[in-house]
């Protein structure tokens, strides 16, 4: 069996630059922050005395960003990714600079983190995924997977780089590194290579016909969109919640701090593995089946970490890999399922609804993970709850049903 058909090869010859630009641009901006956020928890506590629960409250901004995501997505559908993406990257740089110059005021920290989250949401897959998906049809799953390779490389290397920078210069050094990466890599690469296919005149007229408040009831009445939101939110949400405290969580399970930081990098590698495997299979295998299989794994991983006080490095690594595989698979699944079931007419708007689900679950999860530690002195209750969320997500996928003959959604 050929990996690529002639039509797919033609797509790659014509549009590979968009995939490369997306891979580098997204990996060097806000999207990678979730992989390294836990490295700042202990340094900020040491420098300013803020508890883990107090720091976790900054994730409230994710709730606001999540509610804004569908509207940002609808705007991207109308004006294109570049008009939103390029200014947002520059603003993310300024947010990192603000975080590098924190004072002892907890309010200062909350404001700077809130700005990063609210602006950063526009520099994630909400914009980049639309760019890739708009140009690829016959090899869409593979293109989405390849476009995430850069995020995996950055997620594997940045924790090591930031750990060294933070160890030498404190949290200030780490935030300045993130600012430099976004300014000198993400912005120029995105400017040079990333753009989306704009609709023809007929599609523009149809899109304008559903612009405004009338769009949302029409999207939300489709049960498949609601199921996809449940699957995405209950997969990505608990994964991000655990990731936000992953290093201290692993330390609480009797791992050395440096080894725990290294396992944070392993999560990024396994996330890419999930993305890559899904990308290779999703053009040939029913996507909801893949979603179910990949999302069952973290249920086991969370159960093992919950049950064992000192699982050891090999077993802890396996648990992290299971969580990372599901997170990586979800990255591919959301964009592919939207395009395959609903087409491109309201792609970013629907993607924004999944971001709303993800952001809401991630914000609640990240806040509760930190607070649970403060309340009970361990992360065990958080692990048990996360495992339940993953199980709900796995069960949601099969109810999406078979692929429609013509991908579209009733917006007329």
ABEGO torsion letter per residue (X at the ends): XBABBAAAAAAAAAAAAAAAAAAAAAAABAAAAAAAAAAAAAAAAAAAGBBAAAAAAAAAAAAAAAAAAAAAAAAAAAAEAAAAAAAAAAAAAAAAAAAAABBABAAAAAAAAAAAAAAAAAABAAAAAAAAAAABAAAAAAAAAAAAAAAAAAAAAAAAAAAAAAAAAEAAAAAAAAAAAAAAAAAAAAAAABBBBBBBAAAAAAAAAABEAAAAAAAAABAAAAAAAAAAAAAAAAAAAAAAAAAAAAAAAGBBAAAAAAAAAAAAAAAAAAAAAAAAAAAABBAAAAAAAAAAAAAAAAAAAAABABAEAAAAAAAAAAAAAAAAAAAAAAAAAAAAAAEAAAAAAAAAAAAAAAAAAAAAAAAAAAAAAAAAGBAAAAAAAAAAAAAAAAAAAAAAEBBBABBBBBAX
